[in-house]
């Protein structure tokens, strides 16, 4: 089965997809995530290179990408402060969405490159099978396209 134009993503409270849903202008996908910049090669000071981000992507009702808010809040060498800041920023952004309600979404592939990091839902082939991969969250969506993901 080919990758559908619109990829369903299931809402899972208290897990990887607990900050997705709908608002009065469409759909949203939020996360707090860590990522290394593209091309980074592991070094002894890896914690200084692992960056934490607050992320909020918005989409129209048909799943077309509208906008992305992405803010780097620190690095892993100050883990607790970076994660707390990212969680607080995402909470502020979500609270500002009128008509917010958490739940399943269905969005189209998109990509944004920010700070040397890929953010988006990208169609890829792994072991001969096409799938959709959410970056930098590393969530893979596959047949039967039921909204569930693989980590």
N, CA, C and O of each residue as an XYZ file, in Angstrom:
604
protein
N       0.838     -1.175      0.000
C       0.000      0.000      0.000
C       0.888      1.245      0.000
O       1.841      1.334      0.774
N       0.577      2.184     -0.855
C       1.362      3.418     -0.955
C       1.107      4.322      0.251
O       0.085      4.210      0.928
N       2.047      5.207      0.498
C       1.885      6.189      1.567
C       0.714      7.109      1.197
O       0.695      7.657      0.095
N      -0.261      7.287      2.098
C      -1.381      8.165      1.775
C      -0.957      9.636      1.749
O       0.055     10.006      2.344
N      -1.728     10.462      1.061
C      -1.445     11.906      1.005
C      -1.510     12.535      2.381
O      -0.743     13.442      2.702
N      -2.433     12.043      3.189
C      -2.642     12.578      4.537
C      -2.346     11.452      5.524
O      -2.929     10.371      5.440
N      -1.440     11.715      6.457
C      -0.979     10.704      7.413
C      -1.731     10.873      8.735
O      -1.631     11.929      9.360
N      -2.480      9.858      9.175
C      -3.141      9.951     10.475
C      -2.119      9.765     11.607
O      -1.182      8.975     11.500
N      -2.331     10.517     12.686
C      -1.490     10.400     13.884
C      -2.432     10.318     15.081
O      -3.241     11.218     15.306
N      -2.321      9.238     15.843
C      -3.200      9.006     16.989
C      -2.724      9.761     18.222
O      -1.531      9.821     18.522
N      -3.668     10.317     18.907
C      -3.421     10.993     20.184
C      -3.251      9.940     21.273
O      -4.098      9.060     21.431
N      -2.153     10.032     22.024
C      -1.900      9.120     23.131
C      -1.563      9.936     24.373
O      -0.445     10.435     24.497
N      -2.518     10.081     25.298
C      -2.256     10.853     26.514
C      -1.033     10.324     27.269
O      -0.826      9.116     27.380
N      -0.241     11.250     27.776
C       0.942     10.925     28.591
C       1.990     10.106     27.844
O       2.736      9.340     28.454
N       2.043     10.271     26.506
C       3.068      9.574     25.734
C       3.553     10.492     24.622
O       3.345     11.702     24.708
N       4.187      9.968     23.586
C       4.840     10.793     22.561
C       3.900     11.745     21.835
O       4.326     12.823     21.420
N       2.648     11.380     21.672
C       1.716     12.222     20.908
C       0.614     12.792     21.802
O      -0.557     12.810     21.423
N       0.998     13.252     22.985
C       0.003     13.793     23.914
C      -0.255     15.289     23.728
O      -1.094     15.860     24.425
N       0.457     15.931     22.796
C       0.232     17.358     22.534
C      -0.097     17.568     21.062
O       0.536     18.364     20.368
N      -1.117     16.823     20.601
C      -1.639     16.983     19.238
C      -3.141     17.156     19.328
O      -3.775     16.725     20.292
N      -3.709     17.800     18.303
C      -5.154     17.935     18.304
C      -5.631     18.991     17.340
O      -5.026     19.228     16.295
N      -6.739     19.627     17.715
C      -7.411     20.597     16.848
C      -7.569     21.928     17.581
O      -7.617     21.982     18.809
N      -7.647     22.981     16.801
C      -7.945     24.321     17.312
C      -8.827     24.991     16.268
O      -9.086     24.406     15.216
N      -9.285     26.188     16.534
C     -10.308     26.788     15.676
C      -9.865     27.003     14.230
O     -10.715     27.134     13.349
N      -8.574     27.043     13.964
C      -8.099     27.231     12.590
C      -7.550     25.964     11.956
O      -7.000     26.019     10.856
N      -7.688     24.812     12.629
C      -7.200     23.573     12.035
C      -6.687     22.580     13.060
O      -7.381     22.231     14.015
N      -5.441     22.125     12.840
C      -4.836     21.083     13.656
C      -3.473     21.556     14.172
O      -2.896     22.512     13.652
N      -2.975     20.877     15.193
C      -1.646     21.214     15.708
C      -0.917     19.948     16.137
O      -1.527     18.924     16.446
N       0.418     20.055     16.144
C       1.291     18.986     16.605
C       2.403     19.666     17.398
O       3.207     20.413     16.841
N       2.441     19.403     18.694
C       3.468     19.996     19.545
C       4.358     18.928     20.146
O       3.969     17.766     20.265
N       5.564     19.341     20.526
C       6.458     18.416     21.218
C       7.588     19.166     21.897
O       7.903     20.308     21.565
N       8.182     18.484     22.852
C       9.450     18.892     23.447
C      10.415     17.798     23.043
O      10.199     16.623     23.340
N      11.491     18.194     22.359
C      12.343     17.181     21.744
C      13.802     17.622     21.762
O      14.107     18.814     21.729
N      14.688     16.648     21.813
C      16.126     16.909     21.743
C      16.655     16.443     20.391
O      16.160     15.471     19.819
N      17.659     17.142     19.892
C      18.252     16.773     18.605
C      19.692     17.272     18.517
O      20.067     18.280     19.116
N      20.468     16.537     17.758
C      21.808     16.985     17.408
C      21.732     17.673     16.048
O      20.894     17.314     15.220
N      22.599     18.659     15.809
C      22.595     19.291     14.485
C      23.037     18.286     13.417
O      23.796     17.358     13.695
N      22.550     18.487     12.206
C      22.911     17.607     11.096
C      24.429     17.550     10.936
O      25.113     18.571     10.999
N      24.935     16.347     10.730
C      26.360     16.162     10.518
C      27.171     16.020     11.792
O      28.379     15.794     11.733
N      26.520     16.150     12.950
C      27.252     16.017     14.207
C      27.822     14.617     14.345
O      27.129     13.630     14.102
N      29.076     14.536     14.732
C      29.751     13.275     15.014
C      30.020     13.229     16.504
O      30.499     14.202     17.086
N      29.714     12.101     17.120
C      29.831     11.963     18.572
C      31.201     12.395     19.085
O      32.241     11.979     18.572
N      31.169     13.241     20.110
C      32.388     13.703     20.770
C      32.198     13.549     22.279
O      31.089     13.294     22.749
N      33.278     13.704     23.025
C      33.200     13.576     24.477
C      32.299     14.638     25.111
O      31.724     14.413     26.176
N      32.179     15.787     24.458
C      31.324     16.850     24.992
C      29.947     16.859     24.333
O      29.382     17.928     24.099
N      29.402     15.679     24.030
C      28.143     15.522     23.313
C      26.993     16.282     23.956
O      26.095     16.752     23.257
N      27.010     16.408     25.281
C      25.899     17.094     25.963
C      25.790     18.557     25.548
O      24.694     19.119     25.551
N      26.894     19.171     25.196
C      26.870     20.568     24.748
C      26.301     20.702     23.341
O      25.949     21.802     22.915
N      26.211     19.589     22.616
C      25.719     19.599     21.234
C      24.285     19.103     21.114
O      23.634     19.334     20.095
N      23.786     18.424     22.144
C      22.410     17.925     22.142
C      21.493     19.060     22.594
O      21.510     19.475     23.753
N      20.692     19.550     21.644
C      19.868     20.737     21.876
C      18.416     20.354     22.164
O      17.882     19.412     21.578
N      17.791     21.095     23.070
C      16.382     20.893     23.408
C      15.544     21.985     22.772
O      15.941     23.148     22.713
N      14.358     21.576     22.291
C      13.472     22.490     21.572
C      12.026     22.350     22.041
O      11.566     21.264     22.391
N      11.332     23.473     22.037
C       9.871     23.496     22.093
C       9.425     23.630     20.644
O       9.965     24.449     19.901
N       8.438     22.828     20.239
C       8.005     22.786     18.841
C       6.482     22.815     18.784
O       5.809     22.080     19.507
N       5.945     23.677     17.912
C       4.510     23.670     17.648
C       4.288     23.912     16.163
O       4.552     24.998     15.646
N       3.795     22.873     15.486
C       3.442     22.970     14.073
C       1.925     23.137     13.995
O       1.185     22.485     14.732
N       1.469     24.011     13.103
C       0.034     24.156     12.878
C      -0.303     23.815     11.429
O       0.510     23.985     10.521
N      -1.527     23.330     11.245
C      -2.014     22.842      9.955
C      -3.454     23.302      9.775
O      -4.160     23.548     10.753
N      -3.884     23.417      8.528
C      -5.292     23.714      8.292
C      -6.097     22.431      8.479
O      -5.534     21.373      8.763
N      -7.409     22.529      8.321
C      -8.282     21.377      8.547
C      -7.987     20.239      7.569
O      -8.237     19.076      7.888
N      -7.462     20.554      6.390
C      -7.134     19.535      5.385
C      -5.727     18.966      5.561
O      -5.288     18.155      4.746
N      -5.012     19.379      6.616
C      -3.690     18.832      6.918
C      -2.518     19.521      6.264
O      -1.392     19.034      6.365
N      -2.748     20.663      5.582
C      -1.645     21.431      4.985
C      -0.915     22.209      6.073
O      -1.542     22.840      6.923
N       0.405     22.160      6.040
C       1.229     22.869      7.012
C       1.022     24.376      6.885
O       1.095     24.929      5.788
N       0.764     25.036      8.012
C       0.600     26.487      8.042
C       1.834     27.191      8.577
O       2.325     28.146      7.975
N       2.334     26.712      9.718
C       3.424     27.422     10.388
C       4.110     26.485     11.376
O       3.554     25.463     11.777
N       5.325     26.854     11.756
C       6.063     26.138     12.790
C       6.685     27.147     13.744
O       7.332     28.107     13.324
N       6.478     26.914     15.016
C       7.175     27.681     16.046
C       8.176     26.710     16.660
O       7.802     25.667     17.197
N       9.444     27.066     16.571
C      10.510     26.199     17.068
C      11.477     27.067     17.845
O      12.042     28.021     17.307
N      11.666     26.735     19.106
C      12.567     27.524     19.948
C      13.541     26.611     20.681
O      13.138     25.683     21.382
N      14.817     26.887     20.507
C      15.835     26.139     21.253
C      15.878     26.702     22.665
O      15.976     27.914     22.856
N      15.805     25.819     23.650
C      15.750     26.263     25.040
C      16.999     25.914     25.843
O      17.092     26.261     27.020
N      17.945     25.241     25.229
C      19.181     24.910     25.927
C      19.774     23.628     25.400
O      19.328     23.079     24.392
N      20.791     23.158     26.102
C      21.471     21.922     25.706
C      21.434     20.929     26.861
O      21.033     21.258     27.977
N      21.856     19.723     26.566
C      21.782     18.642     27.538
C      22.759     18.826     28.696
O      22.615     18.170     29.727
N      23.736     19.694     28.549
C      24.644     19.909     29.679
C      23.957     20.694     30.796
O      24.488     20.786     31.902
N      22.786     21.256     30.517
C      21.924     21.857     31.529
C      20.518     21.298     31.312
O      19.553     22.042     31.137
N      20.433     19.976     31.328
C      19.246     19.217     30.944
C      17.959     19.713     31.596
O      17.007     20.065     30.899
N      17.923     19.745     32.909
C      16.670     20.059     33.606
C      16.146     21.435     33.222
O      14.955     21.587     32.951
N      17.012     22.433     33.195
C      16.582     23.791     32.846
C      16.110     23.856     31.397
O      15.121     24.528     31.103
N      16.799     23.170     30.490
C      16.431     23.185     29.069
C      15.077     22.525     28.844
O      14.249     23.054     28.103
N      14.841     21.376     29.474
C      13.575     20.662     29.320
C      12.440     21.444     29.967
O      11.368     21.578     29.377
N      12.662     21.957     31.165
C      11.622     22.739     31.842
C      11.235     23.964     31.014
O      10.052     24.282     30.893
N      12.216     24.643     30.450
C      11.943     25.832     29.624
C      11.162     25.453     28.373
O      10.247     26.174     27.974
N      11.513     24.328     27.746
C      10.808     23.881     26.544
C       9.366     23.499     26.874
O       8.448     23.836     26.126
N       9.164     22.805     27.980
C       7.806     22.424     28.381
C       6.958     23.657     28.686
O       5.784     23.708     28.317
N       7.532     24.630     29.344
C       6.802     25.856     29.664
C       6.457     26.640     28.399
O       5.345     27.151     28.270
N       7.402     26.737     27.467
C       7.145     27.460     26.223
C       6.029     26.777     25.431
O       5.121     27.450     24.942
N       6.088     25.445     25.298
C       5.051     24.731     24.582
C       3.693     24.930     25.257
O       2.688     25.135     24.576
N       3.659     24.873     26.563
C       2.411     25.087     27.299
C       1.837     26.474     26.988
O       0.632     26.610     26.775
N       2.685     27.495     26.961
C       2.229     28.854     26.627
C       1.655     28.902     25.219
O       0.591     29.483     25.002
N       2.348     28.299     24.265
C       1.877     28.298     22.880
C       0.539     27.574     22.750
O      -0.366     28.051     22.064
N       0.415     26.422     23.409
C      -0.840     25.672     23.344
C      -1.986     26.456     23.972
O      -3.091     26.495     23.431
N      -1.718     27.075     25.111
C      -2.751     27.853     25.790
C      -3.231     29.032     24.948
O      -4.339     29.526     25.154
N      -2.418     29.483     24.014
C      -2.776     30.617     23.158
C      -3.591     30.191     21.929
O      -4.068     31.048     21.185
N      -3.756     28.880     21.706
C      -4.527     28.407     20.553
C      -6.017     28.440     20.906
O      -6.450     27.701     21.790
N      -6.803     29.276     20.237
C      -8.234     29.321     20.531
C      -8.939     28.025     20.131
O      -8.693     27.471     19.059
N      -9.813     27.557     21.010
C     -10.589     26.357     20.719
C      -9.796     25.072     20.806
O     -10.194     24.069     20.213
N      -8.695     25.068     21.519
C      -7.813     23.893     21.620
C      -8.550     22.684     22.193
O      -9.245     22.776     23.205
N      -8.376     21.545     21.513
C      -8.834     20.272     22.054
C      -7.875     19.188     21.560
O      -7.544     19.126     20.376
N      -7.444     18.355     22.469
C      -6.506     17.295     22.137
C      -7.246     16.142     21.457
O      -8.406     15.864     21.763
N      -6.553     15.477     20.530
C      -7.150     14.344     19.834
C      -6.337     13.960     18.612
O      -5.292     14.546     18.332
N      -6.835     12.963     17.889
C      -6.180     12.468     16.675
C      -6.118     13.564     15.615
O      -6.997     14.422     15.539
N      -5.065     13.522     14.799
C      -4.923     14.448     13.680
C      -4.604     13.670     12.413
O      -4.322     12.473     12.455
N      -4.654     14.367     11.292
C      -4.251     13.795     10.007
C      -3.624     14.922      9.206
O      -4.291     15.897      8.861
N      -2.315     14.779      8.908
C      -1.566     15.872      8.282
C      -0.793     15.383      7.069
O      -0.560     14.188      6.890
N      -0.408     16.336      6.249
C       0.377     16.042      5.052
C       1.869     16.194      5.368
O       2.237     16.941      6.274
N       2.717     15.496      4.633
C       4.164     15.654      4.839
C       4.602     17.109      4.680
O       4.048     17.856      3.875
N       5.595     17.487      5.456
C       6.167     18.837      5.423
C       7.562     18.759      6.016
O       7.925     17.760      6.638
N       8.340     19.812      5.824
C       9.668     19.862      6.450
C      10.095     21.294      6.669
O       9.777     22.188      5.884
N      10.826     21.494      7.757
C      11.458     22.763      8.089
C      12.844     22.435      8.617
O      13.008     21.522      9.427
N      13.828     23.170      8.163
C      15.186     23.021      8.674
C      15.479     24.251      9.509
O      15.467     25.375      9.006
N      15.742     24.029     10.791
C      16.002     25.120     11.724
C      17.225     24.767     12.555
O      17.302     23.677     13.121
N      18.170     25.675     12.628
C      19.297     25.483     13.539
C      20.102     24.229     13.188
O      20.717     23.618     14.062
N      20.096     23.848     11.898
C      20.816     22.645     11.482
C      20.101     21.357     11.831
O      20.714     20.290     11.825
N      18.790     21.438     12.139
C      17.997     20.271     12.535
C      16.765     20.191     11.632
O      16.135     21.207     11.339
N      16.431     18.984     11.196
C      15.235     18.753     10.399
C      14.035     18.566     11.318
O      14.060     17.740     12.231
N      12.979     19.346     11.063
C      11.698     19.213     11.748
C      10.656     18.941     10.671
O      10.577     19.683      9.692
N       9.863     17.902     10.832
C       8.818     17.659      9.855
C       8.379     16.219      9.792
O       8.866     15.359     10.526
N       7.434     15.977      8.883
C       6.940     14.644      8.593
C       7.380     14.338      7.169
O       6.866     14.914      6.209
N       8.335     13.428      7.044
C       9.037     13.198      5.783
C       8.801     11.767      5.309
O       8.869     10.823      6.096
N       8.525     11.616      4.019
C       8.364     10.274      3.438
C       9.749      9.707      3.156
O      10.580     10.354      2.518
N       9.988      8.481      3.642
C      11.275      7.812      3.486
C      11.054      6.348      3.131
O       9.941      5.830      3.218
N      12.141      5.693      2.728
C      12.107      4.256      2.492
C      13.098      3.606      3.455
O      14.260      4.004      3.534
N      12.617      2.599      4.183
C      13.450      1.853      5.120
C      13.234      0.374      4.842
O      12.108     -0.119      4.895
N      14.320     -0.327      4.545
C      14.273     -1.754      4.232
C      13.221     -2.044      3.156
O      12.474     -3.018      3.247
N      13.180     -1.180      2.141
C      12.302     -1.367      1.004
C      10.853     -0.957      1.205
O      10.030     -1.115      0.304
N      10.534     -0.430      2.383
C       9.159     -0.034      2.681
C       9.078      1.473      2.889
O       9.813      2.042      3.695
N       8.165      2.114      2.141
C       7.949      3.546      2.334
C       7.149      3.777      3.606
O       6.230      3.027      3.933
N       7.524      4.831      4.310
C       6.816      5.215      5.527
C       6.962      6.719      5.725
O       7.673      7.388      4.975
N       6.289      7.238      6.734
C       6.416      8.648      7.101
C       7.141      8.717      8.437
O       6.775      8.025      9.387
N       8.168      9.552      8.508
C       8.978      9.689      9.721
C       8.842     11.110     10.258
O       9.048     12.078      9.526
N       8.493     11.233     11.546
C       8.390     12.539     12.187
C       9.742     12.880     12.806
O      10.257     12.146     13.650
N      10.299     13.990     12.378
C      11.613     14.445     12.847
C      11.473     15.706     13.667
O      10.579     16.513     13.413
N      12.342     15.892     14.649
C      13.382     14.981     15.121
C      12.883     13.992     16.165
O      13.683     13.380     16.873
N      11.579     13.832     16.264
C      10.972     12.952     17.270
C      11.264     11.477     17.043
O      11.162     10.674     17.970
N      11.632     11.109     15.796
C      11.915      9.720     15.441
C      10.720      8.804     15.677
O      10.852      7.731     16.266
N       9.549      9.242     15.208
C       8.352      8.416     15.229
C       8.052      8.017     13.791
O       7.928      8.878     12.920
N       7.935      6.731     13.540
C       7.673      6.227     12.200
C       6.236      5.760     12.053
O       5.712      5.059     12.919
N       5.597      6.147     10.954
C       4.208      5.775     10.665
C       4.197      4.889      9.432
O       4.776      5.231      8.401
N       3.527      3.736      9.549
C       3.561      2.695      8.536
C       2.151      2.181      8.232
O       1.173      2.538      8.889
N       2.094      1.320      7.197
C       0.884      0.562      6.922
C       0.482     -0.143      8.195
O       1.368     -0.656      8.877
N      -0.738     -0.209      8.558
C      -1.961      0.064      7.794
C      -2.446      1.516      7.910
O      -3.620      1.799      7.672
N      -1.555      2.421      8.270
C      -1.884      3.860      8.322
C      -3.065      4.132      9.246
O      -4.042      4.784      8.877
N      -2.936      3.603     10.466
C      -3.991      3.730     11.457
C      -3.684      4.786     12.526
O      -4.425      4.928     13.498
N      -2.577      5.527     12.334
C      -2.207      6.575     13.287
C      -1.227      6.127     14.347
O      -0.673      6.959     15.065
N      -1.001      4.829     14.461
C      -0.028      4.331     15.438
C       1.370      4.483     14.873
O       1.546      4.553     13.657
N       2.358      4.535     15.740
C       3.732      4.794     15.318
C       4.684      3.799     15.936
O       4.356      3.091     16.888
N       5.876      3.767     15.362
C       6.979      2.944     15.811
C       8.093      3.886     16.259
O       8.336      4.902     15.608
N       8.764      3.570     17.345
C       9.876      4.412     17.810
C      11.205      3.759     17.513
O      12.253      4.320     17.832
